[in-house]
């Protein structure tokens, strides 16, 4: 009888019989894929093309029952298990080599209750799926800035974006989850039920189970917001960033401005002679009254001699997708990240130095302005602790060919180390690469020991380990 070689939790290979495969497949409403299946390569492909792993089996789940069966099967056979939501995670933890991969990307239902302002969102949804449904009712919740990002991974790591200064992080707006635990049970975690588990999933990643439904609080947003870009020449980078630093310090929560340094893409509003040259981009967003937003952003728009200014009214959904063309799947990506309480002149000097020698036309450094409501939540109220950060910097090396790997990765690492003296030491877990296991404790700070307790209670054998792993006490 034919067998399939699948990796165990101990990194050994075990044989799964064809009969066992048929039995599991018969229990699923979704699909069970093997390496011979026509859809196999499509299912294992994710956003970061540096990740090229080959699972032994893939379960494409259509609902909670499929997730339940797959988790029980993995547990009973002691299989290495990975979970794919949107497949956008930089570390590529959606896909394991030779293990069992749970593909949740087919679970994309979004249910909106416009009166209660509540959304029920399945784990395969992207931000675009969520935003589209919620905005049909003029509602939204804080999520990220690239619409192809998966809701599940973003939320479990904390989640922040344009609305976070006004309404907090994604996890601050999470009301409940349905989650399949390592015991093969589907439970609901909220402020009233399994409170310890609910606390842990709000920033603790996929360490505690497989979430099959998220319940979010919604807010009135848009459908039109004031947003857009101001582009300055790189020759003025230090002055632009110093002005930016002073300007954002006085902004209300409704307004956020992010800074991006990169080579100018061939955008239609940029003169052709600037295409491919280093620029400083200020991305502005205001979620409140349009006239008030115009007044608040006027000093930003009147300062200096920008190459372009395209700030104006936009549909919120369109603004959420504005950066998608720069973040399409298929490229090679490597990130390094820091949190900052302030942007010192020394930090800006370092940024400008490294931005002057970007290793590829697709690489960028972005500084996200956070603070506001994000900082009014206590550092131990959710698993995500870094409420003191006013800025999050992501060093986003991105390139097309494997021959560029060494140059781009070394540049990102060098900049990361050079800027570390000016950072808080904290980091956003969703920005960690697979190699940065030494930073996991830093990512959770004072919450780490409590997360270990919750992990030990709900996943004592570390079934959910293919992630930025919090090890249970027994195997620590």
Buried (B, 14 or more C-beta within 10 A) or exposed (E): EEEBEBBBBEEEEBEBEEEBBEEBBEBBEBBBBBBEBEEBEEBBBBBBBBBEBBBBBBBBBBBBBBBBBBBBBBBEBBBBBBBBBBBBBBBBBBBBBBBBBBBBBBBBEBEBEEEEBBBBBBBBBBBBBBBBBBBEBBBBBBBBBBBBBBBBBBBBBBBBBBBBBBBBBBBBBBBBBBBBBBBBEBBBBBEEEBEBBBBBBBBBBBBBBBBBBBBBBBBEBBBBBBBBBBBBBBEBBBBBBEBBBEBBEEBBBBBBBBBBBBBBBEBEEBEEEBBEBBBBBBBBBBBBEEEBBBEBBEEBBEBBEBBBBBBEBBBBBBBBBBBBEBBEEEBBBBBBBBBBBEBEEEBBBBBBEBBEEBBBBBBBBBBBBBBBBBBEBEBEBBBBBBBBBBBBBBBBBBBEEEEBBEEBBEBBBBBBEBBEEBBBEBBBBBBBBBEBEEBBEBBBBEBBEBBBBBBBBBBBBBBBBBBBBBBBEEEE
